[in-house]
Amino acid sequence: MLLKKFSFSLLFLFVFFLSASHVSAATYYISPSGNDNNNGSQSTPFKTFQKSISVLNPGDILKVFPGTYNEKVTINKSGNANNWIEISPVSGRPNLDANFNYLPLDIKGDYLKIIGLEIQKGKNPGESDGY
């Protein structure tokens, strides 16, 4: 009887810790016409990448609506081996217009999937801003 209770307790702890380690992924949205005070849902998207990235956790997805985003983007979040962070378009090729920043896209995280974004107007150090 004691062995049966002990076995049940071990099974309960195993299931508890297994379920506690499961990551629940979220999907957020960003749009040039959004607002960073929104909740990032499809109907009320965020406006900037920086706000969108600030809420991401391992396993989350950021869907990008078509349009032009005029900002320098730093991705300082990481997924993990089992839960990558994905940034991908809703449709088309959203445009990140870096407006001649040296690093239009600065990636400081790991386990990231960045799919289908068009990045333009970056420059190398020492390069002029002229066309």
CNS distance restraints for C-alpha pairs under 8 A (distance, minus, plus):
assign (resid   1 and name CA) (resid   5 and name CA) 6.42 0.50 0.50
assign (resid   2 and name CA) (resid   6 and name CA) 6.17 0.50 0.50
assign (resid   3 and name CA) (resid   7 and name CA) 6.08 0.50 0.50
assign (resid   4 and name CA) (resid   8 and name CA) 6.19 0.50 0.50
assign (resid   5 and name CA) (resid   9 and name CA) 6.13 0.50 0.50
assign (resid   6 and name CA) (resid  10 and name CA) 6.28 0.50 0.50
assign (resid   7 and name CA) (resid  11 and name CA) 6.19 0.50 0.50
assign (resid   8 and name CA) (resid  12 and name CA) 6.12 0.50 0.50
assign (resid   9 and name CA) (resid  13 and name CA) 6.22 0.50 0.50
assign (resid  10 and name CA) (resid  14 and name CA) 6.11 0.50 0.50
assign (resid  11 and name CA) (resid  15 and name CA) 6.23 0.50 0.50
assign (resid  12 and name CA) (resid  16 and name CA) 6.05 0.50 0.50
assign (resid  13 and name CA) (resid  17 and name CA) 6.11 0.50 0.50
assign (resid  14 and name CA) (resid  18 and name CA) 6.05 0.50 0.50
assign (resid  15 and name CA) (resid  19 and name CA) 6.08 0.50 0.50
assign (resid  16 and name CA) (resid  20 and name CA) 6.10 0.50 0.50
assign (resid  17 and name CA) (resid  21 and name CA) 6.19 0.50 0.50
assign (resid  18 and name CA) (resid  22 and name CA) 6.69 0.50 0.50
assign (resid  23 and name CA) (resid  58 and name CA) 7.55 0.50 0.50
assign (resid  23 and name CA) (resid  59 and name CA) 7.03 0.50 0.50
assign (resid  23 and name CA) (resid  83 and name CA) 7.80 0.50 0.50
assign (resid  24 and name CA) (resid  59 and name CA) 7.37 0.50 0.50
assign (resid  25 and name CA) (resid  57 and name CA) 7.73 0.50 0.50
assign (resid  25 and name CA) (resid  58 and name CA) 7.32 0.50 0.50
assign (resid  25 and name CA) (resid  59 and name CA) 4.92 0.50 0.50
assign (resid  25 and name CA) (resid  60 and name CA) 4.73 0.50 0.50
assign (resid  25 and name CA) (resid  61 and name CA) 7.50 0.50 0.50
assign (resid  26 and name CA) (resid  59 and name CA) 7.36 0.50 0.50
assign (resid  26 and name CA) (resid  60 and name CA) 4.82 0.50 0.50
assign (resid  26 and name CA) (resid  61 and name CA) 6.36 0.50 0.50
assign (resid  27 and name CA) (resid  41 and name CA) 7.61 0.50 0.50
assign (resid  27 and name CA) (resid  60 and name CA) 5.75 0.50 0.50
assign (resid  27 and name CA) (resid  61 and name CA) 4.67 0.50 0.50
assign (resid  27 and name CA) (resid  62 and name CA) 5.86 0.50 0.50
assign (resid  27 and name CA) (resid  63 and name CA) 7.16 0.50 0.50
assign (resid  28 and name CA) (resid  40 and name CA) 5.00 0.50 0.50
assign (resid  28 and name CA) (resid  41 and name CA) 5.54 0.50 0.50
assign (resid  28 and name CA) (resid  42 and name CA) 7.06 0.50 0.50
assign (resid  28 and name CA) (resid  45 and name CA) 7.30 0.50 0.50
assign (resid  28 and name CA) (resid  52 and name CA) 7.33 0.50 0.50
assign (resid  28 and name CA) (resid  60 and name CA) 7.73 0.50 0.50
assign (resid  28 and name CA) (resid  61 and name CA) 6.22 0.50 0.50
assign (resid  28 and name CA) (resid  62 and name CA) 4.86 0.50 0.50
assign (resid  28 and name CA) (resid  63 and name CA) 6.14 0.50 0.50
assign (resid  29 and name CA) (resid  40 and name CA) 5.09 0.50 0.50
assign (resid  29 and name CA) (resid  41 and name CA) 5.62 0.50 0.50
assign (resid  29 and name CA) (resid  42 and name CA) 5.48 0.50 0.50
assign (resid  29 and name CA) (resid  44 and name CA) 7.90 0.50 0.50
assign (resid  29 and name CA) (resid  45 and name CA) 4.86 0.50 0.50
assign (resid  29 and name CA) (resid  46 and name CA) 6.29 0.50 0.50
assign (resid  29 and name CA) (resid  52 and name CA) 7.61 0.50 0.50
assign (resid  29 and name CA) (resid  62 and name CA) 5.62 0.50 0.50
assign (resid  29 and name CA) (resid  63 and name CA) 4.79 0.50 0.50
assign (resid  29 and name CA) (resid  64 and name CA) 5.91 0.50 0.50
assign (resid  29 and name CA) (resid  65 and name CA) 7.28 0.50 0.50
assign (resid  30 and name CA) (resid  34 and name CA) 6.55 0.50 0.50
assign (resid  30 and name CA) (resid  40 and name CA) 6.62 0.50 0.50
assign (resid  30 and name CA) (resid  45 and name CA) 4.81 0.50 0.50
assign (resid  30 and name CA) (resid  46 and name CA) 4.58 0.50 0.50
assign (resid  30 and name CA) (resid  47 and name CA) 5.52 0.50 0.50
assign (resid  30 and name CA) (resid  48 and name CA) 6.78 0.50 0.50
assign (resid  30 and name CA) (resid  49 and name CA) 7.20 0.50 0.50
assign (resid  30 and name CA) (resid  52 and name CA) 6.83 0.50 0.50
assign (resid  30 and name CA) (resid  62 and name CA) 7.31 0.50 0.50
assign (resid  30 and name CA) (resid  63 and name CA) 6.46 0.50 0.50
assign (resid  30 and name CA) (resid  64 and name CA) 5.11 0.50 0.50
assign (resid  30 and name CA) (resid  65 and name CA) 6.08 0.50 0.50
assign (resid  31 and name CA) (resid  45 and name CA) 5.90 0.50 0.50
assign (resid  31 and name CA) (resid  46 and name CA) 6.23 0.50 0.50
assign (resid  31 and name CA) (resid  47 and name CA) 5.28 0.50 0.50
assign (resid  31 and name CA) (resid  48 and name CA) 7.64 0.50 0.50
assign (resid  31 and name CA) (resid  64 and name CA) 6.41 0.50 0.50
assign (resid  31 and name CA) (resid  65 and name CA) 5.07 0.50 0.50
assign (resid  31 and name CA) (resid  66 and name CA) 7.23 0.50 0.50
assign (resid  31 and name CA) (resid  67 and name CA) 7.34 0.50 0.50
assign (resid  32 and name CA) (resid  47 and name CA) 5.41 0.50 0.50
assign (resid  32 and name CA) (resid  48 and name CA) 7.44 0.50 0.50
assign (resid  32 and name CA) (resid  65 and name CA) 7.63 0.50 0.50
assign (resid  32 and name CA) (resid  67 and name CA) 6.19 0.50 0.50
assign (resid  32 and name CA) (resid  68 and name CA) 6.60 0.50 0.50
assign (resid  32 and name CA) (resid  69 and name CA) 6.15 0.50 0.50
assign (resid  33 and name CA) (resid  47 and name CA) 6.31 0.50 0.50
assign (resid  34 and name CA) (resid  38 and name CA) 7.50 0.50 0.50
assign (resid  34 and name CA) (resid  44 and name CA) 6.66 0.50 0.50
assign (resid  34 and name CA) (resid  45 and name CA) 5.03 0.50 0.50
assign (resid  34 and name CA) (resid  46 and name CA) 4.89 0.50 0.50
assign (resid  34 and name CA) (resid  47 and name CA) 4.18 0.50 0.50
assign (resid  34 and name CA) (resid  48 and name CA) 7.98 0.50 0.50
assign (resid  35 and name CA) (resid  44 and name CA) 7.61 0.50 0.50
assign (resid  35 and name CA) (resid  45 and name CA) 6.58 0.50 0.50
assign (resid  35 and name CA) (resid  46 and name CA) 4.88 0.50 0.50
assign (resid  35 and name CA) (resid  47 and name CA) 4.65 0.50 0.50
assign (resid  35 and name CA) (resid  48 and name CA) 7.83 0.50 0.50
assign (resid  36 and name CA) (resid  40 and name CA) 7.88 0.50 0.50
assign (resid  36 and name CA) (resid  45 and name CA) 7.72 0.50 0.50
assign (resid  36 and name CA) (resid  46 and name CA) 4.60 0.50 0.50
assign (resid  36 and name CA) (resid  47 and name CA) 5.25 0.50 0.50
assign (resid  36 and name CA) (resid  48 and name CA) 6.66 0.50 0.50
assign (resid  36 and name CA) (resid  51 and name CA) 6.27 0.50 0.50
assign (resid  36 and name CA) (resid  52 and name CA) 7.98 0.50 0.50
assign (resid  37 and name CA) (resid  46 and name CA) 7.16 0.50 0.50
assign (resid  38 and name CA) (resid  44 and name CA) 5.65 0.50 0.50
assign (resid  38 and name CA) (resid  45 and name CA) 6.12 0.50 0.50
assign (resid  38 and name CA) (resid  46 and name CA) 5.76 0.50 0.50
assign (resid  39 and name CA) (resid  44 and name CA) 6.37 0.50 0.50
assign (resid  39 and name CA) (resid  45 and name CA) 6.64 0.50 0.50
assign (resid  39 and name CA) (resid  46 and name CA) 6.92 0.50 0.50
assign (resid  40 and name CA) (resid  44 and name CA) 5.71 0.50 0.50
assign (resid  40 and name CA) (resid  45 and name CA) 4.05 0.50 0.50
assign (resid  40 and name CA) (resid  46 and name CA) 4.84 0.50 0.50
assign (resid  40 and name CA) (resid  52 and name CA) 7.32 0.50 0.50
assign (resid  41 and name CA) (resid  45 and name CA) 5.17 0.50 0.50
assign (resid  41 and name CA) (resid  46 and name CA) 7.89 0.50 0.50
assign (resid  46 and name CA) (resid  51 and name CA) 6.96 0.50 0.50
assign (resid  46 and name CA) (resid  52 and name CA) 6.25 0.50 0.50
assign (resid  47 and name CA) (resid  51 and name CA) 7.55 0.50 0.50
assign (resid  47 and name CA) (resid  52 and name CA) 7.83 0.50 0.50
assign (resid  48 and name CA) (resid  52 and name CA) 6.30 0.50 0.50
assign (resid  48 and name CA) (resid  69 and name CA) 7.44 0.50 0.50
assign (resid  48 and name CA) (resid  71 and name CA) 7.76 0.50 0.50
assign (resid  49 and name CA) (resid  53 and name CA) 5.84 0.50 0.50
assign (resid  49 and name CA) (resid  71 and name CA) 7.87 0.50 0.50
assign (resid  49 and name CA) (resid  73 and name CA) 6.40 0.50 0.50
assign (resid  50 and name CA) (resid  54 and name CA) 6.13 0.50 0.50
assign (resid  50 and name CA) (resid  73 and name CA) 6.46 0.50 0.50
assign (resid  50 and name CA) (resid  74 and name CA) 7.10 0.50 0.50
assign (resid  50 and name CA) (resid  75 and name CA) 7.91 0.50 0.50
assign (resid  51 and name CA) (resid  55 and name CA) 6.98 0.50 0.50
assign (resid  52 and name CA) (resid  56 and name CA) 6.93 0.50 0.50
assign (resid  52 and name CA) (resid  62 and name CA) 7.35 0.50 0.50
assign (resid  53 and name CA) (resid  62 and name CA) 8.00 0.50 0.50
assign (resid  53 and name CA) (resid  75 and name CA) 6.68 0.50 0.50
assign (resid  53 and name CA) (resid  76 and name CA) 7.93 0.50 0.50
assign (resid  53 and name CA) (resid  77 and name CA) 7.19 0.50 0.50
assign (resid  54 and name CA) (resid  77 and name CA) 7.71 0.50 0.50
assign (resid  56 and name CA) (resid  60 and name CA) 5.91 0.50 0.50
assign (resid  56 and name CA) (resid  61 and name CA) 7.67 0.50 0.50
assign (resid  56 and name CA) (resid  62 and name CA) 7.86 0.50 0.50
assign (resid  56 and name CA) (resid  77 and name CA) 7.11 0.50 0.50
assign (resid  56 and name CA) (resid  85 and name CA) 7.51 0.50 0.50
assign (resid  57 and name CA) (resid  77 and name CA) 7.34 0.50 0.50
assign (resid  57 and name CA) (resid  78 and name CA) 7.40 0.50 0.50
assign (resid  57 and name CA) (resid  79 and name CA) 6.69 0.50 0.50
assign (resid  57 and name CA) (resid  85 and name CA) 7.12 0.50 0.50
assign (resid  58 and name CA) (resid  78 and name CA) 6.52 0.50 0.50
assign (resid  58 and name CA) (resid  79 and name CA) 3.99 0.50 0.50
assign (resid  58 and name CA) (resid  80 and name CA) 6.18 0.50 0.50
assign (resid  58 and name CA) (resid  83 and name CA) 5.14 0.50 0.50
assign (resid  58 and name CA) (resid  84 and name CA) 5.76 0.50 0.50
assign (resid  58 and name CA) (resid  85 and name CA) 5.53 0.50 0.50
assign (resid  59 and name CA) (resid  79 and name CA) 6.36 0.50 0.50
assign (resid  59 and name CA) (resid  80 and name CA) 7.97 0.50 0.50
assign (resid  59 and name CA) (resid  82 and name CA) 7.87 0.50 0.50
assign (resid  59 and name CA) (resid  83 and name CA) 4.13 0.50 0.50
assign (resid  59 and name CA) (resid  84 and name CA) 5.04 0.50 0.50
assign (resid  59 and name CA) (resid  85 and name CA) 5.14 0.50 0.50
assign (resid  59 and name CA) (resid  86 and name CA) 7.56 0.50 0.50
assign (resid  60 and name CA) (resid  83 and name CA) 7.84 0.50 0.50
assign (resid  60 and name CA) (resid  84 and name CA) 7.41 0.50 0.50
assign (resid  60 and name CA) (resid  85 and name CA) 5.24 0.50 0.50
assign (resid  60 and name CA) (resid  86 and name CA) 6.58 0.50 0.50
assign (resid  61 and name CA) (resid  85 and name CA) 5.88 0.50 0.50
assign (resid  61 and name CA) (resid  86 and name CA) 4.71 0.50 0.50
assign (resid  61 and name CA) (resid  87 and name CA) 5.91 0.50 0.50
assign (resid  61 and name CA) (resid  88 and name CA) 7.71 0.50 0.50
assign (resid  62 and name CA) (resid  85 and name CA) 7.95 0.50 0.50
assign (resid  62 and name CA) (resid  86 and name CA) 6.15 0.50 0.50
assign (resid  62 and name CA) (resid  87 and name CA) 4.70 0.50 0.50
assign (resid  62 and name CA) (resid  88 and name CA) 6.42 0.50 0.50
assign (resid  63 and name CA) (resid  87 and name CA) 6.03 0.50 0.50
assign (resid  63 and name CA) (resid  88 and name CA) 5.21 0.50 0.50
assign (resid  63 and name CA) (resid  89 and name CA) 5.29 0.50 0.50
assign (resid  63 and name CA) (resid  90 and name CA) 5.43 0.50 0.50
assign (resid  64 and name CA) (resid  87 and name CA) 7.25 0.50 0.50
assign (resid  64 and name CA) (resid  88 and name CA) 5.97 0.50 0.50
assign (resid  64 and name CA) (resid  89 and name CA) 4.41 0.50 0.50
assign (resid  64 and name CA) (resid  90 and name CA) 5.43 0.50 0.50
assign (resid  64 and name CA) (resid  91 and name CA) 7.90 0.50 0.50
assign (resid  64 and name CA) (resid  94 and name CA) 6.76 0.50 0.50
assign (resid  65 and name CA) (resid  89 and name CA) 6.00 0.50 0.50
assign (resid  65 and name CA) (resid  90 and name CA) 5.22 0.50 0.50
assign (resid  65 and name CA) (resid  91 and name CA) 6.66 0.50 0.50
assign (resid  65 and name CA) (resid  94 and name CA) 6.58 0.50 0.50
assign (resid  66 and name CA) (resid  89 and name CA) 7.10 0.50 0.50
assign (resid  66 and name CA) (resid  90 and name CA) 7.17 0.50 0.50
assign (resid  66 and name CA) (resid  91 and name CA) 6.42 0.50 0.50
assign (resid  66 and name CA) (resid  92 and name CA) 6.02 0.50 0.50
assign (resid  66 and name CA) (resid  93 and name CA) 6.23 0.50 0.50
assign (resid  66 and name CA) (resid  94 and name CA) 4.46 0.50 0.50
assign (resid  66 and name CA) (resid  95 and name CA) 7.44 0.50 0.50
assign (resid  67 and name CA) (resid  93 and name CA) 7.97 0.50 0.50
assign (resid  67 and name CA) (resid  94 and name CA) 5.19 0.50 0.50
assign (resid  67 and name CA) (resid  95 and name CA) 6.06 0.50 0.50
assign (resid  68 and name CA) (resid  94 and name CA) 6.22 0.50 0.50
assign (resid  68 and name CA) (resid  95 and name CA) 4.65 0.50 0.50
assign (resid  68 and name CA) (resid  96 and name CA) 5.89 0.50 0.50
assign (resid  68 and name CA) (resid  97 and name CA) 6.50 0.50 0.50
assign (resid  69 and name CA) (resid  94 and name CA) 7.79 0.50 0.50
assign (resid  69 and name CA) (resid  95 and name CA) 6.12 0.50 0.50
assign (resid  69 and name CA) (resid  96 and name CA) 4.90 0.50 0.50
assign (resid  69 and name CA) (resid  97 and name CA) 5.90 0.50 0.50
assign (resid  70 and name CA) (resid  96 and name CA) 6.24 0.50 0.50
assign (resid  70 and name CA) (resid  97 and name CA) 4.97 0.50 0.50
assign (resid  70 and name CA) (resid  98 and name CA) 6.03 0.50 0.50
assign (resid  70 and name CA) (resid  99 and name CA) 6.83 0.50 0.50
assign (resid  71 and name CA) (resid  96 and name CA) 7.07 0.50 0.50
assign (resid  71 and name CA) (resid  97 and name CA) 6.64 0.50 0.50
assign (resid  71 and name CA) (resid  98 and name CA) 5.59 0.50 0.50
assign (resid  71 and name CA) (resid  99 and name CA) 7.40 0.50 0.50
assign (resid  71 and name CA) (resid 104 and name CA) 7.62 0.50 0.50
assign (resid  72 and name CA) (resid  98 and name CA) 5.47 0.50 0.50
assign (resid  72 and name CA) (resid 101 and name CA) 6.81 0.50 0.50
assign (resid  72 and name CA) (resid 103 and name CA) 7.17 0.50 0.50
assign (resid  72 and name CA) (resid 104 and name CA) 4.88 0.50 0.50
assign (resid  72 and name CA) (resid 105 and name CA) 6.31 0.50 0.50
assign (resid  73 and name CA) (resid 104 and name CA) 6.11 0.50 0.50
assign (resid  73 and name CA) (resid 105 and name CA) 4.96 0.50 0.50
assign (resid  73 and name CA) (resid 106 and name CA) 6.15 0.50 0.50
assign (resid  74 and name CA) (resid 105 and name CA) 5.95 0.50 0.50
assign (resid  74 and name CA) (resid 106 and name CA) 4.57 0.50 0.50
assign (resid  74 and name CA) (resid 107 and name CA) 5.91 0.50 0.50
assign (resid  74 and name CA) (resid 108 and name CA) 7.23 0.50 0.50
assign (resid  75 and name CA) (resid 105 and name CA) 7.68 0.50 0.50
assign (resid  75 and name CA) (resid 106 and name CA) 6.18 0.50 0.50
assign (resid  75 and name CA) (resid 107 and name CA) 4.88 0.50 0.50
assign (resid  75 and name CA) (resid 108 and name CA) 5.73 0.50 0.50
assign (resid  75 and name CA) (resid 109 and name CA) 6.16 0.50 0.50
assign (resid  76 and name CA) (resid 107 and name CA) 6.56 0.50 0.50
assign (resid  76 and name CA) (resid 108 and name CA) 4.85 0.50 0.50
assign (resid  76 and name CA) (resid 109 and name CA) 5.00 0.50 0.50
assign (resid  77 and name CA) (resid 108 and name CA) 7.24 0.50 0.50
assign (resid  77 and name CA) (resid 109 and name CA) 5.00 0.50 0.50
assign (resid  77 and name CA) (resid 110 and name CA) 7.41 0.50 0.50
assign (resid  78 and name CA) (resid  84 and name CA) 7.60 0.50 0.50
assign (resid  78 and name CA) (resid  85 and name CA) 6.89 0.50 0.50
assign (resid  78 and name CA) (resid 109 and name CA) 4.52 0.50 0.50
assign (resid  78 and name CA) (resid 110 and name CA) 4.73 0.50 0.50
assign (resid  78 and name CA) (resid 111 and name CA) 5.86 0.50 0.50
assign (resid  78 and name CA) (resid 112 and name CA) 6.71 0.50 0.50
assign (resid  79 and name CA) (resid  83 and name CA) 5.56 0.50 0.50
assign (resid  79 and name CA) (resid  84 and name CA) 4.42 0.50 0.50
assign (resid  79 and name CA) (resid  85 and name CA) 5.07 0.50 0.50
assign (resid  79 and name CA) (resid 109 and name CA) 7.73 0.50 0.50
assign (resid  79 and name CA) (resid 110 and name CA) 6.20 0.50 0.50
assign (resid  79 and name CA) (resid 111 and name CA) 4.84 0.50 0.50
assign (resid  79 and name CA) (resid 112 and name CA) 6.35 0.50 0.50
assign (resid  80 and name CA) (resid  84 and name CA) 5.59 0.50 0.50
assign (resid  80 and name CA) (resid 110 and name CA) 7.25 0.50 0.50
assign (resid  80 and name CA) (resid 111 and name CA) 5.55 0.50 0.50
assign (resid  81 and name CA) (resid 111 and name CA) 6.57 0.50 0.50
assign (resid  83 and name CA) (resid 111 and name CA) 7.79 0.50 0.50
assign (resid  84 and name CA) (resid 111 and name CA) 5.01 0.50 0.50
assign (resid  84 and name CA) (resid 112 and name CA) 5.57 0.50 0.50
assign (resid  84 and name CA) (resid 113 and name CA) 6.90 0.50 0.50
assign (resid  85 and name CA) (resid 111 and name CA) 6.50 0.50 0.50
assign (resid  85 and name CA) (resid 112 and name CA) 4.92 0.50 0.50
assign (resid  85 and name CA) (resid 113 and name CA) 6.18 0.50 0.50
assign (resid  86 and name CA) (resid 112 and name CA) 5.86 0.50 0.50
assign (resid  86 and name CA) (resid 113 and name CA) 4.58 0.50 0.50
assign (resid  86 and name CA) (resid 114 and name CA) 6.00 0.50 0.50
assign (resid  86 and name CA) (resid 115 and name CA) 7.72 0.50 0.50
assign (resid  87 and name CA) (resid 112 and name CA) 7.77 0.50 0.50
assign (resid  87 and name CA) (resid 113 and name CA) 6.12 0.50 0.50
assign (resid  87 and name CA) (resid 114 and name CA) 4.85 0.50 0.50
assign (resid  87 and name CA) (resid 115 and name CA) 6.20 0.50 0.50
assign (resid  88 and name CA) (resid 113 and name CA) 7.91 0.50 0.50
assign (resid  88 and name CA) (resid 114 and name CA) 6.06 0.50 0.50
assign (resid  88 and name CA) (resid 115 and name CA) 4.79 0.50 0.50
assign (resid  88 and name CA) (resid 116 and name CA) 6.04 0.50 0.50
assign (resid  88 and name CA) (resid 117 and name CA) 7.18 0.50 0.50
assign (resid  89 and name CA) (resid  93 and name CA) 6.57 0.50 0.50
assign (resid  89 and name CA) (resid  94 and name CA) 6.55 0.50 0.50
assign (resid  89 and name CA) (resid 115 and name CA) 7.19 0.50 0.50
assign (resid  89 and name CA) (resid 116 and name CA) 6.21 0.50 0.50
assign (resid  89 and name CA) (resid 117 and name CA) 7.07 0.50 0.50
assign (resid  92 and name CA) (resid 116 and name CA) 7.97 0.50 0.50
assign (resid  93 and name CA) (resid 116 and name CA) 5.77 0.50 0.50
assign (resid  93 and name CA) (resid 117 and name CA) 5.58 0.50 0.50
assign (resid  93 and name CA) (resid 118 and name CA) 6.13 0.50 0.50
assign (resid  94 and name CA) (resid 116 and name CA) 7.43 0.50 0.50
assign (resid  94 and name CA) (resid 117 and name CA) 5.37 0.50 0.50
assign (resid  94 and name CA) (resid 118 and name CA) 6.07 0.50 0.50
assign (resid  95 and name CA) (resid 117 and name CA) 6.07 0.50 0.50
assign (resid  95 and name CA) (resid 118 and name CA) 4.68 0.50 0.50
assign (resid  95 and name CA) (resid 119 and name CA) 5.91 0.50 0.50
assign (resid  95 and name CA) (resid 120 and name CA) 7.54 0.50 0.50
assign (resid  96 and name CA) (resid 104 and name CA) 7.86 0.50 0.50
assign (resid  96 and name CA) (resid 117 and name CA) 7.04 0.50 0.50
assign (resid  96 and name CA) (resid 118 and name CA) 5.99 0.50 0.50
assign (resid  96 and name CA) (resid 119 and name CA) 4.77 0.50 0.50
assign (resid  96 and name CA) (resid 120 and name CA) 6.43 0.50 0.50
assign (resid  97 and name CA) (resid 104 and name CA) 7.72 0.50 0.50
assign (resid  97 and name CA) (resid 119 and name CA) 6.11 0.50 0.50
assign (resid  97 and name CA) (resid 120 and name CA) 5.25 0.50 0.50
assign (resid  97 and name CA) (resid 121 and name CA) 6.12 0.50 0.50
assign (resid  98 and name CA) (resid 103 and name CA) 7.92 0.50 0.50
assign (resid  98 and name CA) (resid 104 and name CA) 4.79 0.50 0.50
assign (resid  98 and name CA) (resid 105 and name CA) 7.97 0.50 0.50
assign (resid  98 and name CA) (resid 119 and name CA) 7.18 0.50 0.50
assign (resid  98 and name CA) (resid 120 and name CA) 6.12 0.50 0.50
assign (resid  98 and name CA) (resid 121 and name CA) 5.45 0.50 0.50
assign (resid  98 and name CA) (resid 122 and name CA) 5.76 0.50 0.50
assign (resid  99 and name CA) (resid 120 and name CA) 7.86 0.50 0.50
assign (resid  99 and name CA) (resid 121 and name CA) 5.51 0.50 0.50
assign (resid  99 and name CA) (resid 122 and name CA) 6.83 0.50 0.50
assign (resid 100 and name CA) (resid 104 and name CA) 7.57 0.50 0.50
assign (resid 100 and name CA) (resid 121 and name CA) 4.91 0.50 0.50
assign (resid 100 and name CA) (resid 122 and name CA) 4.61 0.50 0.50
assign (resid 100 and name CA) (resid 123 and name CA) 5.75 0.50 0.50
assign (resid 100 and name CA) (resid 129 and name CA) 6.43 0.50 0.50
assign (resid 101 and name CA) (resid 121 and name CA) 7.47 0.50 0.50
assign (resid 101 and name CA) (resid 122 and name CA) 5.41 0.50 0.50
assign (resid 101 and name CA) (resid 123 and name CA) 6.50 0.50 0.50
assign (resid 102 and name CA) (resid 122 and name CA) 5.65 0.50 0.50
assign (resid 102 and name CA) (resid 123 and name CA) 5.12 0.50 0.50
assign (resid 102 and name CA) (resid 124 and name CA) 5.88 0.50 0.50
assign (resid 102 and name CA) (resid 125 and name CA) 6.54 0.50 0.50
assign (resid 103 and name CA) (resid 122 and name CA) 6.46 0.50 0.50
assign (resid 103 and name CA) (resid 123 and name CA) 7.53 0.50 0.50
assign (resid 104 and name CA) (resid 119 and name CA) 7.42 0.50 0.50
assign (resid 104 and name CA) (resid 120 and name CA) 7.80 0.50 0.50
assign (resid 104 and name CA) (resid 121 and name CA) 7.81 0.50 0.50
assign (resid 104 and name CA) (resid 122 and name CA) 5.60 0.50 0.50
assign (resid 105 and name CA) (resid 119 and name CA) 7.98 0.50 0.50
assign (resid 123 and name CA) (resid 127 and name CA) 6.08 0.50 0.50
assign (resid 123 and name CA) (resid 128 and name CA) 7.84 0.50 0.50
assign (resid 123 and name CA) (resid 129 and name CA) 7.82 0.50 0.50
